[in-house]
Amino acid sequence: MASSGYNVAWSLALLGAGHLVGLSVGMAMLTGLVISWVIAVPILTSMQPAADAVTLAAHTLAIWRTQVRFIGAGAIAVAAIYTLPGLRSRWWAGS
C-alpha cells in the first residue's frame, strides 16, 4: 500500500475491463501511471516540501490529488481535441 493509498489485488472486473479496452489502451494507462508516480510526484514533492506535522504518505497523496491528477486530465483533454479533426475528416470521407 505504501504511499499510493491503493491496495493492489486481482479483480475479475478489472481483468475483464482490461480485455475489453485492449493492449494499446492498457499500455497507455500504464505509461501514464509510470509518468505520474515515477516522474511527476517526486518532482512536485521536492518542489513543495511537506509541513512539519504532515507525514510523507499524506503529503504525497495531497500532491497527487491536487496537482498530478489534473495534469493527467489535461493530457486526456488535449488528446481528445487533437483526435477530433481526424475523426471528422474520416467521417466526411466515409459519407
Sine and cosine of phi, psi and omega as CSV:
sin_phi,cos_phi,sin_psi,cos_psi,sin_omega,cos_omega
0.00,0.00,-0.68,0.73,0.08,-1.00
0.69,0.72,-0.72,-0.69,-0.05,-1.00
-0.99,-0.15,0.06,1.00,-0.01,-1.00
-0.98,0.19,-0.48,0.88,-0.01,-1.00
1.00,0.10,0.00,1.00,-0.02,-1.00
-0.95,-0.31,0.64,-0.77,0.10,-1.00
-0.99,-0.14,0.93,-0.36,-0.06,-1.00
-0.99,0.16,0.91,-0.42,0.03,-1.00
-0.57,-0.82,0.49,-0.87,0.03,-1.00
-0.95,0.33,0.66,-0.75,0.03,-1.00
-0.69,-0.73,0.76,-0.65,0.00,-1.00
-0.90,0.43,-0.54,0.84,0.03,-1.00
-0.91,0.41,-0.68,0.73,0.03,-1.00
-0.92,0.38,-0.61,0.80,0.04,-1.00
-0.91,0.42,-0.66,0.75,0.05,-1.00
-0.91,0.41,-0.67,0.75,0.03,-1.00
-0.90,0.44,-0.64,0.77,0.05,-1.00
-0.90,0.45,-0.60,0.80,0.05,-1.00
-0.92,0.40,-0.61,0.80,-0.02,-1.00
-0.94,0.34,-0.66,0.75,-0.07,-1.00
-0.98,0.20,-0.42,0.91,0.07,-1.00
0.99,-0.10,0.20,-0.98,-0.09,-1.00
-0.94,0.35,-0.64,0.77,-0.05,-1.00
-0.91,0.41,-0.64,0.77,0.04,-1.00
-0.94,0.35,-0.64,0.77,0.04,-1.00
-0.89,0.46,-0.64,0.76,0.04,-1.00
-0.93,0.38,-0.60,0.80,0.06,-1.00
-0.90,0.43,-0.64,0.77,0.03,-1.00
-0.92,0.39,-0.65,0.76,0.04,-1.00
-0.90,0.44,-0.64,0.77,0.05,-1.00
-0.89,0.46,-0.69,0.73,0.05,-1.00
-0.88,0.47,-0.63,0.78,0.04,-1.00
-0.89,0.45,-0.71,0.70,0.00,-1.00
-0.91,0.42,-0.69,0.72,0.01,-1.00
-0.88,0.48,-0.67,0.74,-0.06,-1.00
-0.94,0.33,-0.73,0.68,-0.11,-0.99
-1.00,0.04,-0.41,0.91,-0.04,-1.00
-0.99,-0.12,-0.45,0.89,-0.05,-1.00
-0.92,-0.38,-0.86,0.52,-0.15,-0.99
-0.93,0.36,-0.74,0.67,-0.04,-1.00
-0.89,0.46,-0.74,0.67,0.03,-1.00
-0.88,0.47,-0.64,0.77,0.01,-1.00
-0.90,0.43,-0.75,0.66,-0.02,-1.00
-0.93,0.38,-0.54,0.84,0.05,-1.00
-0.93,0.38,-0.61,0.79,0.02,-1.00
-0.95,0.30,-0.47,0.88,0.02,-1.00
-0.98,0.20,-0.34,0.94,-0.08,-1.00
-0.72,-0.70,1.00,0.08,-0.06,-1.00
-0.89,0.46,0.44,-0.90,-0.01,-1.00
-0.96,0.29,0.45,-0.89,0.10,-0.99
-0.94,0.35,0.21,-0.98,-0.10,-1.00
-0.88,0.48,-0.66,0.75,-0.11,-0.99
-1.00,0.00,0.02,1.00,-0.08,-1.00
-0.99,-0.13,0.74,-0.67,0.04,-1.00
-0.97,0.26,0.32,-0.95,0.01,-1.00
-0.89,0.45,-0.64,0.77,0.00,-1.00
-0.89,0.46,-0.69,0.72,0.00,-1.00
-0.92,0.40,-0.64,0.77,0.01,-1.00
-0.92,0.39,-0.67,0.75,0.02,-1.00
-0.89,0.46,-0.71,0.70,0.03,-1.00
-0.90,0.43,-0.60,0.80,0.03,-1.00
-0.91,0.42,-0.67,0.74,0.05,-1.00
-0.88,0.48,-0.70,0.72,-0.02,-1.00
-0.90,0.43,-0.70,0.71,-0.04,-1.00
-0.93,0.38,-0.62,0.78,-0.14,-0.99
-1.00,-0.10,-0.28,0.96,-0.06,-1.00
-0.78,-0.63,-0.81,0.59,-0.14,-0.99
-0.93,0.37,-0.64,0.77,0.02,-1.00
-0.86,0.51,-0.61,0.79,-0.01,-1.00
-0.96,0.29,-0.51,0.86,0.11,-0.99
-0.90,0.44,-0.70,0.72,0.05,-1.00
-0.90,0.45,-0.67,0.75,0.03,-1.00
-0.90,0.43,-0.61,0.79,0.06,-1.00
-0.91,0.42,-0.62,0.78,0.04,-1.00
-0.90,0.43,-0.63,0.77,0.05,-1.00
-0.91,0.42,-0.67,0.75,0.01,-1.00
-0.90,0.44,-0.69,0.72,0.02,-1.00
-0.89,0.45,-0.66,0.75,0.03,-1.00
-0.90,0.44,-0.62,0.79,0.02,-1.00
-0.92,0.39,-0.69,0.73,0.01,-1.00
-0.92,0.40,-0.61,0.79,0.03,-1.00
-0.91,0.42,-0.55,0.84,-0.04,-1.00
-0.98,0.22,-0.49,0.87,-0.08,-1.00
-0.83,0.56,-0.73,0.68,0.02,-1.00
-0.87,0.50,-0.61,0.79,0.03,-1.00
-0.92,0.40,-0.64,0.77,0.04,-1.00
-0.93,0.37,-0.60,0.80,0.00,-1.00
-0.91,0.41,-0.69,0.73,0.00,-1.00
-0.91,0.40,-0.59,0.81,0.06,-1.00
-0.93,0.37,-0.61,0.79,0.00,-1.00
-0.92,0.39,-0.68,0.74,0.02,-1.00
-0.92,0.39,-0.59,0.81,-0.01,-1.00
-0.94,0.35,-0.49,0.87,-0.01,-1.00
-0.99,0.17,-0.25,0.97,-0.05,-1.00
-0.97,0.22,0.00,0.00,0.00,0.00
